[in-house]
Amino acid sequence: MNLIQRIVVALKGFLMGAANVVPGVSGGTMALITGIYKEIIDALNSLMEKETWKALFKGDFKGFWQQVHGTFLLWLAIGVVLSVFTLAKLMTFCLTNYPVQTWACFFGLIVASAVLMFRDVKGWGIAEILFTLCGVGLGLLVCTLSPTQTPDTWPFIFLCGAIAVCTMILPGISGSFILVIMGKYDFIMQAVADLDWGVLVVFALGCVVGILAFSKFLHWLLARFEKQTMLVLLGFVLGSLVKVWPWANDSVKALPDPQYGAAALWCVLGVALVLGIDALATRSAKRQSD
């Protein structure tokens, strides 16, 4: 992998990180769009293979590095981390000063992502509808049961990292959206902005454990039940829309002006952003196939 290729991978990682900072756009979706999804799954899955670690323990560091796609993962991680630390302060600022517009934009992003997922599903029948409805019910259940205040303890932060990072490699649902559901989006974004290393290290450890444990299961699940998995995720996205409704947030309820016009505008902008990214990806794919 030459320098240009490494920079390109880092840029794709930056897009994935940006997607996971914003509740509504999936990092997994960005990986699919940029053509690196399969390599990510293969690389993460290799970290759970016995042969991979045998190579390391035998001193075959070069073989170990190649088996885990080390150069690829390194530059991808550089892009993701750079994106998260760059955009966290912006998200904190927007949620504090422009909550209606920000949540409306998130709502538009999620709706547009769901529409694109609907478009990609082929062969709708009773089974497909049932899987989707199960996802909707799960999304509503999670949002309904999610308390408005969750603990700031390190075990819970670890759990948040372990769960949220799994969605980074799942197309259709973002890690930051899961943090919203778990009541820890603002808390983690503020920790990133303030460089609260205690919280960040615990959260990162949760991410490492979660993604290693989940990648093996995901590799198996998508290989056998890809359509069913994606339908449940689609339903989950739809059911969870109640959590990001612009006027459902307590800070927004306290505002004297509901700002319906501004909310509608930013919702449309959110939809346009996702549709624009999808259009560019489609055009890029056509060029590569020609």
C-alpha positions in Angstrom: 0.0 0.0 0.0 1.6 3.2 -1.2 1.3 6.6 0.5 -1.6 7.8 -1.7 -3.5 4.6 -1.0 -2.9 5.1 2.8 -4.1 8.7 2.6 -7.3 7.6 0.7 -8.0 5.0 3.4 -7.5 7.7 6.1 -10.0 9.9 4.3 -12.5 7.1 4.2 -11.9 6.6 7.9 -12.5 10.3 8.4 -15.9 9.9 6.7 -16.7 6.9 9.0 -15.8 8.9 12.1 -17.8 11.9 11.0 -20.8 9.6 10.4 -20.5 8.1 13.9 -20.3 11.6 15.5 -23.6 12.6 13.9 -26.6 10.6 15.1 -28.3 9.4 11.9 -25.5 8.4 9.5 -24.0 5.0 10.0 -20.2 4.5 9.8 -21.0 1.1 8.4 -23.0 2.7 5.6 -20.0 5.0 4.8 -17.8 2.0 4.7 -20.2 0.4 2.2 -20.3 3.5 0.1 -16.5 3.9 0.0 -16.0 0.2 -0.8 -14.1 -0.9 2.3 -16.8 -2.6 4.3 -15.8 -6.2 3.5 -12.1 -5.6 4.2 -13.0 -4.1 7.6 -15.1 -7.1 8.5 -12.4 -9.5 7.3 -9.7 -7.6 9.2 -11.6 -7.5 12.5 -12.6 -11.2 12.1 -9.0 -12.2 11.6 -8.2 -10.7 15.1 -10.3 -13.5 16.5 -8.6 -16.3 14.6 -6.2 -18.6 16.4 -3.8 -18.7 13.4 -3.4 -15.0 13.6 -2.2 -15.0 17.2 -0.1 -18.1 16.6 1.9 -16.1 14.1 2.4 -13.3 16.6 3.5 -15.7 19.4 6.0 -17.4 17.0 7.6 -14.0 16.4 6.2 -13.7 12.8 5.3 -10.1 13.2 5.2 -9.5 9.5 2.8 -12.4 9.0 0.6 -11.2 11.9 0.5 -7.7 10.5 -0.5 -8.9 7.0 -3.2 -11.3 8.4 -4.9 -8.5 10.4 -4.6 -6.0 7.5 -2.5 -3.9 9.8 -1.6 -1.1 7.5 -5.2 -0.7 6.4 -6.5 -0.7 9.9 -3.9 1.7 11.2 -4.6 4.4 8.5 -8.4 3.8 8.9 -8.1 4.4 12.6 -6.0 7.6 12.1 -8.9 8.9 10.0 -11.6 7.9 12.4 -9.8 9.4 15.5 -9.0 12.6 13.7 -12.6 13.0 12.6 -14.0 12.4 16.1 -11.7 14.9 17.8 -12.3 17.5 15.1 -16.1 17.3 15.1 -16.9 16.7 18.7 -16.6 20.4 19.8 -18.8 21.4 16.8 -21.5 19.0 17.8 -21.4 20.1 21.5 -21.7 23.8 20.3 -24.6 23.1 18.0 -26.6 21.0 20.6 -26.1 23.8 23.2 -26.9 26.8 21.1 -29.1 25.5 18.3 -30.9 22.4 19.7 -34.0 22.6 17.5 -32.0 22.9 14.3 -29.5 20.2 15.3 -32.1 17.6 16.3 -34.2 18.4 13.2 -31.1 17.8 11.0 -30.5 14.5 12.8 -34.1 13.6 12.2 -33.8 14.3 8.5 -30.5 12.2 8.3 -32.2 9.2 9.9 -35.3 9.4 7.7 -33.2 9.7 4.6 -31.0 6.7 5.7 -34.2 4.6 6.3 -35.5 5.5 2.8 -32.3 4.4 1.2 -32.4 1.2 3.1 -36.0 0.6 2.0 -34.9 1.1 -1.6 -32.2 -1.5 -1.4 -34.4 -4.2 -0.1 -35.6 -6.6 -2.8 -38.4 -9.1 -2.8 -40.8 -7.8 -0.1 -43.2 -10.4 1.4 -44.8 -11.3 4.7 -41.6 -12.5 6.2 -39.8 -9.3 5.3 -42.5 -7.1 6.8 -42.5 -9.1 10.0 -38.7 -8.8 10.4 -39.1 -5.0 9.9 -41.9 -4.7 12.4 -39.9 -6.6 14.9 -37.1 -4.0 14.5 -39.7 -1.2 14.8 -40.9 -2.8 18.1 -37.4 -3.2 19.4 -36.6 0.4 18.6 -39.7 1.7 20.3 -39.0 -0.6 23.3 -35.4 0.6 23.7 -36.4 4.3 23.5 -39.4 3.8 25.8 -37.4 2.0 28.5 -34.3 4.2 28.2 -34.2 6.5 31.3 -33.8 10.2 30.8 -30.8 10.1 33.2 -28.3 7.3 33.0 -25.3 6.8 35.4 -21.9 8.4 34.7 -20.1 5.4 36.3 -17.2 3.9 34.5 -18.8 0.4 34.1 -21.7 2.0 32.3 -19.4 4.1 30.2 -17.5 0.9 29.3 -20.8 -0.7 28.3 -21.8 2.3 26.2 -18.5 2.0 24.3 -18.9 -1.7 23.8 -22.4 -1.4 22.4 -21.9 1.8 20.4 -18.8 0.7 18.6 -20.6 -2.4 17.3 -22.9 -0.2 15.3 -19.9 1.4 13.6 -19.6 -1.6 11.4 -23.4 -2.1 11.0 -24.9 -0.3 8.0 -28.0 1.6 8.8 -27.5 2.6 12.4 -24.9 4.9 13.9 -22.9 4.5 17.2 -23.7 8.1 18.2 -27.4 7.3 17.8 -27.0 4.4 20.2 -25.4 6.9 22.6 -28.4 9.1 22.3 -30.7 6.2 23.2 -28.5 5.3 26.1 -28.5 9.0 27.3 -24.7 9.5 26.9 -24.3 11.3 23.6 -23.8 14.8 25.1 -21.7 13.3 28.0 -19.2 11.6 25.6 -19.0 14.5 23.2 -18.3 16.8 26.1 -15.6 14.4 27.3 -14.0 14.5 23.9 -14.2 18.3 23.8 -12.7 18.6 27.3 -10.1 15.8 26.8 -11.4 14.0 29.9 -8.9 11.1 29.6 -10.5 9.0 32.3 -13.8 8.8 30.6 -12.2 8.5 27.2 -9.9 5.6 28.1 -12.7 3.6 29.7 -15.0 4.3 26.7 -12.2 3.3 24.4 -11.6 0.0 26.3 -15.2 -0.8 25.9 -15.0 -0.1 22.2 -12.0 -2.5 21.8 -13.7 -5.3 23.7 -17.1 -4.7 22.0 -15.8 -4.6 18.4 -13.6 -7.7 18.8 -16.4 -9.7 20.4 -19.0 -8.5 17.9 -17.0 -8.8 14.7 -16.9 -12.5 14.8 -20.7 -12.8 15.4 -21.4 -10.2 12.6 -19.1 -12.1 10.2 -21.2 -15.2 10.8 -24.6 -13.4 10.9 -24.2 -11.5 7.6 -22.9 -14.5 5.8 -26.1 -16.5 6.6 -28.9 -14.0 7.4 -27.8 -10.7 5.7 -31.3 -9.7 4.5 -33.1 -10.5 7.8 -30.4 -8.7 9.8 -30.7 -5.6 7.6 -34.5 -5.6 7.8 -34.4 -5.7 11.6 -31.9 -2.8 11.6 -34.2 -0.9 9.2 -37.1 -1.3 11.6 -35.0 -0.4 14.6 -34.0 2.9 12.9 -37.7 3.7 12.2 -38.8 2.8 15.7 -36.1 4.9 17.3 -37.1 8.1 15.5 -39.1 9.1 18.5 -35.8 9.6 20.4 -34.6 12.3 18.0 -37.8 14.1 17.4 -36.7 17.8 17.5 -39.1 18.8 20.3 -38.7 15.7 22.5 -35.5 16.9 24.1 -35.9 18.6 27.5 -33.6 21.6 26.5 -35.8 22.2 23.5 -39.1 22.1 25.5 -37.8 24.9 27.6 -37.4 27.3 24.6 -40.1 30.0 24.2 -40.1 29.6 20.4 -40.7 26.2 18.8 -38.9 27.3 15.7 -40.9 25.2 13.3 -39.6 26.9 10.2 -36.0 26.5 11.1 -36.6 22.9 12.1 -38.2 22.1 8.7 -35.3 23.7 6.8 -32.6 21.8 8.7 -34.6 18.6 8.4 -34.6 19.0 4.6 -30.9 19.8 4.7 -30.3 16.6 6.6 -32.2 14.6 4.0 -30.4 16.4 1.2 -27.0 15.6 2.8 -27.7 11.8 2.9 -29.2 11.8 -0.6 -26.3 13.8 -2.0 -23.7 11.3 -0.5 -25.7 8.4 -2.0 -25.8 10.1 -5.4 -22.1 10.7 -5.4 -21.5 7.1 -4.3 -23.7 5.8 -7.2 -21.9 8.0 -9.7 -18.5 6.8 -8.4 -19.6 3.1 -8.7 -20.8 3.6 -12.3 -17.5 5.2 -13.2 -15.6 2.2 -11.7 -17.7 -0.3 -13.6 -17.4 1.5 -16.9 
